[in-house]
Amino acid sequence: MNFLRGVMGGQAAGPQPSGAETIHKLCDRVASSTLLEDRRDAVRALKSLSKKYRLEVGTQAMDHLVNILQTDRSDSEILGYALDTLYNILCNDEEEEQDETAQKQSDDLGAQFTEQFVQDPEHVTLLLALLEEFDFHVRWPGVKLLTALLKNQGVQVQGIILVSPMGVSRLMDLLADSREVIRNDGLLLLQQLTKSNAAIQKIVAFESAFERLLDIITEEGSSDGGIVVEDCLLLLLNLLKNNSSNQNFFKEGSYIQRMKPWFEIGDDNSGWSAQKVTNLHLMLQLVRVMVSPVNSPGATSSCQKSMYQCGLLQQLCTILMATGVPADILTETINTVSEVIRGSQVNQDYFASVNAPSNPPRPAIVVLLMSMVNERQPFVLRCAVLYCFQCFLYKNQKGQGEIVATLLPSTIDANSISAGQLLCGGLFSADSLSNWCAAVALAHSLQDNLTQKEQLLRVQLATSLGKPPVSLLQQCTNILSQGSKVQTRVGLLMLLCTWINNCPIAVTHFLHNQENVPFLTAQISENLGEDERLVQGLCALLLGICIYYNDNSLENYTKEKLKQLIEKRIGKENFVEKLGFITKHELYSRAAQKPQPVFPAPEQMLFDHEFTKLVKELEGVITKAVHKSNEEEKKEEEVKKTLEQHDNIVTQYKELIREQDSQIQELKEQVESMSSQNEQMQTTVSQQLAQIQQHKDQYNILKLKIGKESQSNGQVDVSQVNGLQTEELTQLREEVEELRKQHALFQTQLGDKDALISALRSETADSSAGGSDHTELLKELEALRNQVQAQSAEINQMQTERQELLRRAEAGSSDEVSGSGGSLEAGATAEVESRLAAQTAETEILKEAAKGLSESRAELEQQLAAATSTVAILQTEKAKLQTEVQESKKEQDDLLMLLADQDQKIHSLRLRLKDLGEPVDDEDDLDCRDQTDEEDYEEDDEKEEDKDEN
């Protein structure tokens, strides 16, 4: 312990050991000490030296520290010291100010120790197990150490955690920790864990990460929250970016709807904190990740639809038109709105209806275009507006038509500023960036829309007073020929190429100006500097489009003459080489990567993304068109015509087949309908035939009956018809009379039993006689019950016979009526009904008698139950009295024995008194007294016995 005091700063005599020696001794103490306190003190000393002597501690103590983590799991204090020491060894301290060399050495040292630590995957697994400890001094250092490992050797540590059972789940539990320090560091750990690993990203997402992170963001105040909100948003970006599975899970889980409250800003937007700006910027990036153009079209469209339905797009447009919003937030909001509406007709229509809160209200598109052509606005903001305009027109022919319509003479309103006026103003302004942006915006108004390309040819511009107006197409070529800035000329050339592409009418208008072709050939043929090579390539592209889409309507500029002009003035090989300058430009590949125009500086803003796709499409076909001879052209034209004719024939056949298919489908439906109707009709006919056959059978039967009855002259003996019923009624009366006699007998027997019960109650004192009478009574009651049951069965049988008799009587009455058809049949029927009524009355009387018998039986059973309970009570009291008598006799015998003993003692005492000469009473007197006493005792006993008997 003295040694440790010296290490920790105490005064010690003699020379002080060096740092390496001290660390060596501490490592020996950690390895060899058997006492836990000694090992703990040694590890604490190593922790204090680990920052200053990082190399020495890492080299000598790492294995001992890992051993401590494995063996001393029961002591949280020593585990915390060991984890902190390992963290100091592996972590590159970024807070201390160091020069570049020292920082690089520190980074290399942390990477080396990290690589050494993770060579054994069990070390990382051990850390994951320690994270299950709830103790703060173990869990927090463990989280920090694992974060440092991921920073230094992310891929390798990710692989170990991925194959570790429940490895990711243990880390996700950190988000549920009630201690904010551990939860916040857990967020940093998960950020490092999910970087560039789609498998871990999916596991984390399916461990309810979205739900927990969104809850934390809400609890922390959303955009007004602190650094914790920023960490949650960074983790969400890691999980969703370039991960289609997680994006779909996020959308299907209805988490997009929970993003809407993030963008609810108040009226007072002054004084935004830096943290709020950062949070809102990340939230906007999160929205853009869900609708990024690099995602699959189906997923993007689904997310766009959800954002419109939940009101998120409307909220973003509110921020877009609000005042006091910081410039970078406004720029990112414009980019976000751009991608939310890109390619979605519903969202684009909504955006077209948004108005700025101005007086008078102006469309949001006009307000944004005013910012784009204003050279005093920030460059990134102007790029964002251009991107928004491009996304608004992407696959939106309706929007394209509305923009072009604002340029046409019939729709121009002199009292208001339109989008077309702003674009024309920017196209011919002195600012080259405005020229380029306006040209690209107009090109997107014409993209893949032949109708608007032809409509734009109608636009006329007034250049100056006293001069006739010129077309927009001619004005663009005039500016080109004036030799303006490269950026302006590139923008105009891209507009012209997009305009005349796949539009022969526009090509004819362009070639109609006699100055255009000579200008293009002169530009292509000259040997200019590097800056002009791009312009030469674009001029070659424009001339090539004039060749490829030429309809030979102008005699001086047919395809063949233009190719001859190129061969004489430029040379085919030189022309193709100049055409290739476009794709070889360094900025071409950057623009071709993604739709959003992102450029480091305004002068580098030269290419548009959609135009790069157009160049890629036309370069090959123009090269072939230039190299083809006249004969090949003719053959190709013939082939094209043949193919067109073939296509027309195929189209006609397809239409014919479609019509036939539709007719066949209609006929099939008609056949099915008629088949169902036929089946219904056949069913109806079958039912009607069956009814007809039934009626025929009934008619035949009636006919036979009528024939037989007419032969017998209509005389029917009612007694013969109902003979069976008369005999049965007579028998039923006899049985009822017998039942009455039996009922009277039962009443007599019940009276006898009542008398017997009364006698039983009076004779309950005699238990033996009562028991025998009770037994006889039970036997008689059982016999009576059997007789009652038999009587009930006979009554039921009589009711059944009566019902059968009624049925047969009714049948006989109906036959009689149908057979004779006269007054005799009616009289017989009346007689039968009267007899049946009498029988019914007798049966009701019998039922009443049976009901009375049942009530008598129930009352008798109740009396029997009462008598049985009374007998049981008397027997219990008798047994109790007998027991008391026996006890009294036993006490009397004991008392007599005591009296006999007392007499014997008195007699012996008398004898002794006589021997001693004392006077003693005569025994006769004593006997008289004793006899008197005995008589008194006997009288008392008799009284007690009488009392007991009572």
Summary of the structure (lengths in Angstrom):
residues: 950
radius of gyration: 59.4
end to end distance: 102.3
largest distance: 193.9
contacts: 2820
relative contact order: 0.02
helix: 79%
strand: 1%
